[in-house]
Amino acid sequence: MALKQIGGSGCGNGPCPTVYETENKTIVVQGFSVDGERVGISLPPGENLVEIPRYILERALASDGS
């Protein structure tokens, strides 16, 4: 799967929260793990909660995809 960065905090592809678009036009989010049990959410197998700063998602949504 190829990922293209469309939103992030400006630290490149390092260990920072980032939003990516795949070649299939789906979204992959890199962020901080959130414990579902701690926040009262039951997750099915294979799913995770991820926390990112709001401005990173706003940048990704404003991206023109180029």
Secondary structure, DSSP 8 states (H G I E B T S, - for coil): --EEEEEESSSTTSSS-EEEEETTS-EEEE-EEE-TTTTT----TT--EEE--HHHHHHHHH----
